[in-house]
């Protein structure tokens, strides 16, 4: 009698989460190049505000940026507008509109300082920087919001409000949309209440875990978590790991890099950082991005093509996000100006992707 070998049936592969699908999409697009991004792109620009369909990037190159950034600071107070005076209803609608048109979205959160913000959002909450995320007058803020701290209950309410807003971000079929979530950024600086000199490394990691664990408990599998320190120039593995939340908690490594000083210093520091971060990302299976960047008011009209693009072309980043254009301050392209004309070099380059290239 013939013996028939029985093979063990293969287990079905678990369905990928929305965050995992977004990770795969970012990695796939990275093979083609890197995506152009802009903070607050659909809300306002130079000389206009809240005009449907308008965008300084689109006015400059004829297409939306592939990536748009949005800010949730103020949601913790149940405010109607965020810290940049953008209505949360508008953030909700524009974020979903960009996802619907095929774009990628990222959100940041700069919560107020719970030690100095008035509970009712009154005095202290509106004054800058007192009561804001930039209020660094107390070095016990992070400790106070962790379990057992005097502001732990208040901060839990704040986290819940962030979660409540994220829960509303669903497509026309009622499904959650994928989001790059980038909290507690630039923590190696000391200009936010969660910064290097404002809390210990252990407290910072506990703060990260507190927010992430709360989002995970709510079942948000659509959040891709990004860890993004500020331009440093002197990273070592030992220093970087001091605050790094862990490979199980981070999918995308970011770099927030602005030129505030000389071009020479910026280029030197940026290349040092991106060389280190590229190797770290490769060794640990992480994505890499320029999560914030720019040169305020772009005094050098050739900066986009001559400085920024030349550096980014050397590294396997998946996107760059220029900061916002607002009234008399801009970091992105301004239509019909020399810097706007220079920005068109991005559109002409095969390795820079705008919305139509990623649909």
N, C-alpha and C positions, 0 to 999 in steps of 0.2 A: 504494500500500500504506500502510495506516495505521501510524503510528509509535506504539507503546505506551510511555508513560513509565514507567520503573522507579524506584520510590522506594526509598531506602536503608532497610533494616529498622532499626527503633529497637533500641538496645541495651537489654537488660533492666536494670531498676534493681537495683543491688546490694541484697541483703537487709539491713535495718537490724540493727545489733547490739543486744544487750540494753540497753546503756547508752543508745543512741540512742532505743530504744523508751521507756525510762524518762524520758528528757529530754522526749519528746513528751507522755508522760502527765502529767508535772509541769506542762508549759506549758498543756496542755488543762485540767487541774484549776484552774490559776491563773485561768482565765477565769471560774470560778465563785466563787472566793474563795481562802482560804489554809487549809492543813491544820494541825490541832492535833497537837503531838508531845510526847513525854515520854521522858526518858532512863531506862533500866533499868525501864521500866514494869511488866513482868510478873514481876519477881524479888522485889521487896519494896516495902513502903510503911510508913506509920506504924502500928505495932502488929502487923505481920504480915510473914512472909517465906516465900517458896517454897511458896505454895499455888496449885495448878494453877488457871488461869483467872482468878486474882485480879489486880486492878489498881486503884490509887487513882483513876485517871481514870474507869474503868468504874464503880466504886463511887459516884462522884460524879454522873456524868451518864448512866449506863446504857449506855455504848458505849466501846469502846477508842479510844485516839488513832489517828489515821490514820497517824502516823509514830512509829516507835520507834527509840531510839538505843541502841547497844551499844558496849562498850569492849574493845579487844584488848590493852591493856597487860598484860604478863606472858607473853604467848604467845611472845615472843622468848626467854624463859628456859626454855621448855618446861614452864612451871608448869601445875598442874592448875586453878588459879583465877586470875582476873585481878586487877588491882591493887585492885579493890573487893571481892575475895573471892567473886566469882561464878564458879562452875565453868564452864569452857569448854564442857563437854558441855551444860550448861544454856543457855548463850548460843547454841550451835549449834541446839538444839531450839526455843527460843523465837523465834529469828530466823526460822527456816523456818516455824514455826507462824503467825507474823504475815504472812509473804508468802502463805502458803496461804489465809489468811482474807481476802486482798485488800489488805493493808496495805503500806506502804512502809518500808524500813529504811535506817538510816545507821550506819556504824561509824567510830569514831575509834581512834587508836593512840597511847598515851603510853609509848613504850619507855623503859626505864631508862637511866641515864647510863652508857655503856660505859666511861668513864674511871674511875668510882668503884664500879661494881657488881662484886662478887666473881664470878669466872667460874662458880663452882658455885652461884650464887644464895644464898650464905650471908651472912656478915657484910657489911653495907653494902647488900645488896639489899633487906632487909626494913625497914631503918630509914628513917623519913621525916624530912626529904627526902633524906638522904644516899643516893646510889645510885639515886634515883628520877628521873623526868622533871623534877622540880622542883629537882634539884640543879644549881645554877648556879655552883658553886665553881670552874669551869674554863672558860676562853673558847676552848679549842681542841678541844672535843668534836666539833663538826661537821667541822672540818678532819681530825680523826683517823679519821673513818669514811668519808671520801671515798677514791676510788682512790688508792693510794700511801700512805695514812695508816696509822698503827700499829694502828688498830682496824678497818681496812677488811675484813679477812677475817672477824673476829668479827661485824661488822655485816651482812655478806652472809649469814651463817648466820641472823641474826635476821630479815632480810627473807625468806629462804627459809621460815622457820617461819610468818610471816604468810601467805605464799602458800600454804603447805600447808594452813592452816586455811581460807582462802578457797576453796580447791579442794574442800573438803568441803561447802560450802554449795550443795546441789543439791536440787531438788524431788523429788516422788515418782516422776517419770519419769526422774530422773537428769540433769536439765538445770540448769545454773547459774541462780541467781536474781539479779535486778538489785539493785545495792547502791549507795547514795551513800557514797563513800569520802572521808573528811575528815581527812587527816593534817596534821601540822605547823601546827595552828591557833594563833591568838593570837600569831603570830610577831612582831607589832609591839610586843608587851610583852617583858619580860625575865625572866619567871618559869619558863620552860622552857629546857632547854639548847640549843634551836634559836632562841632569841629574838633580838630586835633587837641587844642589846648583847653577845650571846654568839657571834655569827658575822657575817661580812660579807654583804652582799646577794648577792654572787656565790656564796659558800659555801652560803647558804640555797637559792638556785635549784638549785645542783648537788645538794643533798640531796634536794630535791623530785624532780628528774629521775632521780636514782639509784633511788629507790623506784618511781616511775612506770614507768621503763624496764624494771625487773625484772618488774613485774606485767604489762606489755605483752608482754614476751618469753615469759611463761608463757601467753599467749593469753587473758588475762582481759578479754574484751570486755563484761563485765557490770558493770564499775566505772565509775560516773559520778563524776568527780573534782570535789571542792568545795574552794575556797580561802576560808578564813574568818579574817580578822584580828579583833582585839578592838576593842571600842568605843573610838573615838579622838576624834572631835569636831572634828578639824582636818585632814581629808584634803584634799590637793591631788592633782591628777593626777600630778604629778612624784613626790611622796612615795609614792603608792600603787603606782606602776609600779616603784619601786626593788626590790620583792621579789615582784611579781606574776610567776608562772611563765610566763605567755604564753597567748594565746587558744587556741593549739593544745593546751594542757595543762589547761585549766580549762573546766568546763561550768557550774558553779554558784558564784556569789559569795555567801559567807556573812557574817554579822555575829554575833559573840558579844557580847551586851550584857546585863550585869547591873546592877541598881541597887545600888551599894555605898555611895554617898553620898546627897546630897539628891535629892529628886524633881525639883527645878528643874534641877539639873545633868544628871541622867540624861535628862530629856526634851530638853533643849537639845542634848546630845551625840548622842543617838539620832537626832533629826531632822536634824541636820547630816550625820551619816553616811549615813542612808538616802536623803537627798536626793542626795548625791554618788554613792552606790552605785547608785541607781536610774538615774541618767543614764549611769553607766559601763556597767551591764548592758544598757541600751537601745542604746548606741552600739556595743557589742561582741557583741551577740547572746547574752547570758548570762542564766541564771536567777538569781533573788535570793531569799535566805531568811534568817530569823533562826535561825541554826544552833545557838545556845545563848542562853538568856535566863532571867531570873528575878529574884526578890527574896527573899533568904534568910529563911525562916520567916515571910515575908509579914506583917510587923508592921502593915501597913495592909490591912484585910480587903477594901477596895474596889479594891485595886491592879490586879487583873486587868482589870476592866471600865473603871475610871476612868482608868488610866494606860497600861497596856500595849496594850490593844485600841484605844484611841483613836489611839495613834501608828501602830500597824500598819495600821489601816484606810486610811491615807493613801498606802500604797506597794504596788507590785505584787509582794509576796512570795508565794512558793508554800507555805511552811510556817514554823512557829515550833516550837522544841524547848525546852520547859522542862526544867531539870536535875532530877536525881533526888530522890525522897523516901526518906530513909533514917534510921531510928531517930529521933534528935532534931533532924535537919536536913532541911528540905524546901523545894523550889522549885515543885513542882506543887501541885495542889489536894489538900486533906485532907478526906475525906468527913465530913459532919456537923459542919462548922465554919463560921464566917463566911466564911473565904476560899473554902471549898468551895462555899458558896451563891453567892458572887460569881462563881466560875468558870463557873457554869451559864449566865451571860450568853453565853459562847462557844457553848454548845450551842444556845441559842435564836436566835442570829444566823444569818441565811441565808448569810453570807459566810465562816463558819468551818466547816470540814469535819472530821468525825470518820470513823471507819472505814466506817460504813454509808453515808455520803455519797459514798464514792470507790470502792466495789466495782464 
